[in-house]
Amino acid sequence: MFAYKKVKFAITQALGQKKWSHSQAIPSEPVLASRYKVSVGTIRRAINELVAENILVREQGRGT
């Protein structure tokens, strides 16, 4: 399995376990990259897919 798919799954699991509230921004890409021990590009790809699937929402100036 690709690293970004593992990260995507982990973020989806964290959302399901309510680690972040509905209106709360998730941690920044560098923080997530450090947490999951992958590059920021890998995090960005996973987040972009979650945004495309309407699981996450990006708001300019406020985060994801």
Secondary structure, DSSP 4 states (H G I P E B T S, - for coil): --HHHHHHHHHHHHHHTTSS-TTSPPPPHHHHHHHHTS-HHHHHHHHHHHHHTTSS--BTTTB-
